[in-house]
Each structure stands twice: as structure tokens, then as C-alpha cells.
Amino acid sequence: MLPQLDLTPDPSDTLAMEIGEVIQKVSTMSGQEIWTSVANTIIKLGLKILAALLIYIVGAWLIRRVKKILRNVFTRRKVEPSLSSFTISFVNISLTVLLFVMVVTILGVPASTFAALLAAGGLAIGMALSGTLQNFAGGVMILLFKPFKIGDYIEANGFGGTVDAINITTTQIHTVDNKIVFLPNGNLANSSIQNNTASDIRRVEWTVSIAYGDDAGKGIELLQKYLSEDPRVLHTPQAPNAPFAALQQLGDSAIILVARAWTKGSDYWGLFFDINRKIYEDFPKQGMNFPFPQLDVHVRKE
């Protein structure tokens, strides 16, 4: 039995043959024919570049129009701002990538070649974008479970501020001292988040230290009086508990009183600061003294 011969041409030999044919063809052409061929090649390349540029301009305009239409639709339908901003950002990136592929294809790069390049570099791209993909997944989790929304005041990753936008990979917050902070969605989705505006009402707490020997009962009555007189303190059924004050702890050098009350989230800080000021100004007038930490030192002489 004769061995089977492989008649498939070597790709390197085929390429050499094609180059040889082109050289032979050019050698038989006149100068006029060569210039005509070069001019035709330049014209074809110029037309490709012009078509690619035109496609890019039209595509970029269409992307802007799609974003504007989506924004108007979400506004009319009163879609949650966090979901609308995330969706618009995702659509913008997806359409931009699609436009890039179309422009490259028009310039003469085959789609199969482009796909092969993407496949070959897929592992490297995936490793390089692992953090970005994690942030993208975190953004999806935030939109699904909604631990916060645009307009909420949150504290996370050592920062606190009002949420301005939830993008594909980051969440933008506005701090109270007018700074813009971008928090990675991946970290947010996997860390503790304190949402201070998720509920309409919040509980305010004060701790007050008075000296041993002072009338603790009188201090409790004063705290209850301050809370009962302030209109921002809620006394309605929507408050889980009524305002109260009590003796919380017998400290090393002071008696510690505690007072708690419920108020609207918008009144939280105003109520907290005003009651603090009342305590500081009125307690000494009522015979309540604020103690200082004391340390007794005994010297033994030998």
C-alpha cells in the first residue's frame, strides 16, 4: 500500500507565489499603468476612509439621539434615576463598541480577523478588566437589591455623602464639604452601607454626664422637658417609641444620663444640635454640674 501524499500547499509557499506574481505583473506594466494602479488604490483607500469617517459621524450622532430619547422616556415614565443612569451608561458603551467594530470593518479589517484578535486577547483583556467586571457586577447588584438610590445620604468605605449618580462601574456621591467622590460598585456591593435617609424618621440620642451628688432625677426631668417642648420631636403613632430619658450608667467619675427621641430625617441634625445647646446652657443654672475626669495619685514615702 502506497503512503498517502499530502498535497496541501504550504501557506508560506503560497504567499511567496502570490508576491512573485505581483512582482512579475508590475515588471510587465508601463509607468503609466503603474501610476494608474497606484491612483486607483489611493482612491479606493480614500473612499474607505471617507465611508468610515461618515459612518462614525452618523453613528456618534445616532448614539447621542438614542441617549436623549432614553432619557426623555425614563423621565416621562418616572423611572428611578439610579436605574435610568445605569441603563443609559450601559447602552452608550455597547453602541460605541458596535460603532467601533463597524468602522474597523469598513476600513478593510475582516470581521473574522477582528473576532479572532478579540478571542486571542480575551484572556488578557479579562484579567486586565477583572476589577472593572467586578464593578459592573456590583452595579447590577445595587440596582437589583437597591440598598440606596439617587438622593440618599449614605456612608460607606470611609466616605459619606448624597448619591448623585449610579454608573456602570462607580457610584458618585456629593459630600457635605462639596467634594465629589466616586466609589467602585464592586466594593460597595461587598461592604457595609449605612443609608441615613432610607427611613422618613430617625432616632436621636443624647448622653449627658453629671457629677456624683447631683440630683439625677432632676436631670432626667429636664431632658424630658426639653424634648416635650420641641415641636420637631414626634409624639405621633408613626414614632416607634415615645421620647424618654433615664439614668444609663454609673461611670468612673460621672453619672451618665441618656435621652432618646424620634424626629423626621430632615430635622435630625437641627434637633440634635439645639438640644445639646440647651443642655449646656440650662443644666448649670439648674444645679447640674458637668464633671471632669479625675485621677487620684497617692505618693507613698518609704
C-alpha positions in Angstrom: 0.0 0.0 0.0 1.5 3.3 -1.1 1.8 6.1 1.5 -0.8 8.9 1.1 0.8 12.1 0.0 -0.2 15.5 1.5 -0.9 17.7 -1.5 -2.0 20.7 0.6 0.2 23.7 -0.3 2.4 25.3 2.4 0.9 28.7 3.3 4.4 30.2 3.2 4.9 28.9 -0.3 1.5 30.2 -1.4 2.3 33.7 -0.1 5.7 33.6 -1.8 4.0 32.6 -5.1 1.5 35.5 -4.8 4.2 38.0 -4.1 6.2 36.7 -7.1 3.1 37.0 -9.3 2.6 40.6 -8.2 6.2 41.5 -8.8 6.1 39.8 -12.2 2.9 41.7 -13.1 4.4 45.0 -12.1 7.5 44.4 -14.1 5.5 44.0 -17.2 3.5 47.2 -16.7 4.4 50.5 -18.1 5.0 53.6 -16.0 1.5 55.0 -16.9 -0.1 51.8 -15.9 1.7 51.7 -12.6 0.7 55.3 -11.7 -2.9 54.4 -12.8 -2.9 51.4 -10.5 -1.4 53.4 -7.6 -4.0 56.2 -8.1 -6.9 53.6 -8.2 -5.5 52.1 -4.9 -5.3 55.5 -3.3 -8.8 56.4 -4.5 -10.2 53.1 -3.1 -8.4 53.6 0.2 -9.6 57.2 0.4 -13.2 56.1 -0.3 -13.0 53.6 2.5 -11.6 56.2 4.9 -14.3 58.6 3.9 -17.0 56.0 4.3 -15.6 55.0 7.7 -15.5 58.7 8.8 -19.1 59.2 7.6 -20.3 56.1 9.4 -18.5 57.3 12.6 -20.1 60.8 12.4 -23.6 59.4 11.8 -23.1 56.7 14.4 -22.0 59.1 17.0 -25.0 61.3 16.3 -27.3 58.4 16.5 -25.8 57.3 19.8 -26.4 60.8 21.2 -30.0 60.7 19.9 -30.6 57.3 21.5 -29.3 58.6 24.8 -31.5 61.6 24.6 -34.6 59.6 23.7 -34.0 57.1 26.5 -33.5 60.0 29.0 -36.8 61.6 27.9 -38.7 58.2 28.0 -37.3 57.5 31.5 -38.3 61.0 32.7 -41.9 60.7 31.3 -42.3 57.3 32.9 -40.8 58.5 36.1 -38.2 55.7 36.2 -35.9 55.6 39.2 -32.9 57.9 38.4 -30.4 55.2 39.5 -31.8 52.7 37.0 -32.1 55.2 34.2 -28.5 56.5 34.6 -27.1 52.9 34.7 -29.1 51.9 31.6 -28.1 54.9 29.6 -24.5 54.4 30.5 -24.6 50.7 29.5 -26.4 51.5 26.2 -23.8 54.2 25.4 -20.9 51.8 25.9 -22.5 49.0 24.0 -23.3 51.2 21.0 -19.9 52.8 21.0 -18.2 49.3 20.8 -20.6 48.3 18.0 -19.7 51.5 16.1 -16.0 50.8 16.5 -16.4 47.3 15.0 -18.3 48.7 12.0 -15.7 51.4 11.3 -12.8 48.9 11.5 -14.7 46.5 9.2 -15.3 49.3 6.6 -11.6 50.1 6.7 -10.9 46.6 5.4 -10.2 44.6 8.5 -12.4 41.4 8.2 -14.8 40.8 10.9 -13.5 37.2 11.3 -10.0 38.6 11.8 -11.3 41.1 14.3 -13.2 38.4 16.2 -10.0 36.2 16.2 -8.0 39.0 17.7 -10.6 39.5 20.4 -10.7 35.8 21.1 -6.9 35.6 21.2 -6.7 38.6 23.6 -9.8 37.6 25.6 -7.9 36.1 28.4 -5.5 39.1 28.8 -8.4 41.5 28.5 -10.4 39.6 31.0 -7.5 39.6 33.5 -6.9 43.3 32.9 -10.6 44.2 33.3 -11.3 41.8 36.2 -11.8 44.8 38.6 -14.0 46.6 36.0 -16.1 43.5 35.5 -16.4 43.1 39.3 -17.6 46.8 39.5 -20.1 46.2 36.7 -21.5 43.2 38.5 -21.6 45.3 41.7 -23.6 47.9 39.9 -26.1 45.3 38.7 -26.5 44.0 42.3 -27.0 47.5 43.6 -29.8 48.1 41.0 -31.4 44.8 41.8 -31.4 44.9 45.6 -31.5 48.8 45.9 -29.6 49.4 49.2 -29.7 53.0 48.2 -31.0 55.3 45.4 -30.1 58.7 44.0 -30.7 61.4 46.6 -30.0 59.1 49.6 -27.3 60.1 52.1 -25.0 57.1 52.6 -21.8 56.2 54.5 -19.6 53.5 53.0 -15.9 52.8 52.6 -14.9 55.7 54.9 -16.9 58.3 52.9 -20.3 59.9 53.4 -22.4 61.9 51.1 -25.5 62.3 48.9 -25.8 59.9 45.9 -25.7 61.9 42.7 -25.4 59.0 40.1 -25.1 55.2 39.9 -23.0 54.5 36.8 -21.9 51.1 35.3 -18.8 50.8 37.4 -18.9 53.6 40.0 -21.3 55.4 42.3 -20.9 59.2 42.5 -21.6 60.9 45.9 -21.5 64.5 46.9 -20.0 65.1 50.4 -21.2 67.7 52.8 -18.0 69.7 52.2 -18.7 69.9 48.5 -16.4 67.1 47.2 -17.3 64.6 44.5 -16.3 61.0 45.4 -16.5 58.0 43.0 -17.0 54.7 44.9 -16.3 51.5 43.0 -19.6 49.5 42.7 -17.7 46.2 43.4 -16.6 47.4 46.8 -20.0 48.9 47.6 -21.8 45.6 46.8 -19.5 43.7 49.1 -19.2 46.1 52.1 -21.5 47.6 54.8 -23.5 50.6 53.7 -25.2 52.9 56.1 -28.2 54.6 54.5 -29.2 57.6 56.6 -32.2 58.6 54.6 -33.8 55.2 53.8 -36.4 55.9 56.5 -38.5 59.0 56.9 -37.9 59.2 60.6 -34.8 58.7 62.7 -34.0 58.3 66.4 -31.8 61.0 68.0 -29.8 60.1 71.2 -28.0 62.3 73.7 -25.7 61.2 76.5 -25.1 63.7 79.3 -22.6 63.3 82.2 -23.4 65.0 85.6 -21.4 64.9 88.8 -21.9 62.5 91.6 -24.1 64.1 94.2 -26.2 66.0 91.7 -29.9 65.2 91.5 -30.2 62.6 88.7 -34.0 62.6 88.8 -34.0 66.4 88.2 -31.6 65.9 85.3 -34.0 63.3 83.8 -36.9 65.7 84.2 -35.0 68.5 82.5 -34.2 66.3 79.5 -37.8 65.2 79.2 -38.9 68.8 79.4 -36.6 69.8 76.5 -37.9 67.0 74.3 -41.6 67.7 75.1 -41.3 71.4 74.3 -39.5 71.0 70.9 -42.1 70.7 68.1 -39.7 68.6 66.0 -39.9 65.7 68.4 -42.5 63.2 67.1 -45.3 62.3 69.5 -47.5 60.5 66.9 -48.1 56.8 66.4 -45.5 56.8 63.5 -42.7 57.1 66.1 -41.8 53.6 67.4 -41.3 54.9 70.9 -42.2 58.0 72.9 -39.4 60.4 73.9 -37.8 59.3 77.2 -34.8 59.9 79.4 -33.1 57.7 82.0 -30.0 57.0 84.0 -27.8 54.9 81.7 -24.6 54.3 83.6 -22.7 54.9 86.8 -19.3 55.9 85.3 -15.9 56.2 87.0 -16.2 59.9 87.7 -19.7 60.8 86.5 -23.4 59.8 86.3 -24.4 59.3 82.7 -27.9 60.2 81.6 -29.4 59.2 78.2 -32.3 60.7 76.3 -33.8 59.5 73.1 -36.5 60.9 70.7 -37.8 60.4 67.2 -37.8 63.1 64.5 -38.0 63.5 60.8 -34.8 62.8 58.9 -34.7 66.4 57.7 -34.8 67.6 61.3 -32.2 65.2 62.7 -29.2 67.5 62.9 -31.1 70.6 63.8 -32.8 68.9 66.8 -29.5 67.2 67.9 -27.6 70.5 68.0 -30.3 72.6 69.6 -30.9 70.1 72.4 -27.1 70.0 73.0 -27.0 73.7 73.4 -30.0 73.7 75.8 -28.3 71.1 77.9 -25.1 73.1 78.1 -26.7 76.4 78.9 -29.5 75.3 81.2 -28.1 72.4 83.2 -25.6 74.6 85.2 -28.5 77.0 86.0 -30.5 74.2 87.5 -27.6 73.0 89.7 -26.4 70.2 87.3 -22.6 70.2 87.1 -20.5 68.7 84.2 -17.7 66.7 85.8 -14.1 66.5 84.6 -12.2 63.2 84.5 -10.3 62.8 87.8 -7.3 60.9 88.7 -6.2 60.4 92.3 -2.4 60.0 92.8 -1.1 58.5 96.1 2.5 59.1 96.9 4.0 56.6 99.4 7.0 57.7 101.3 9.3 54.9 102.4 
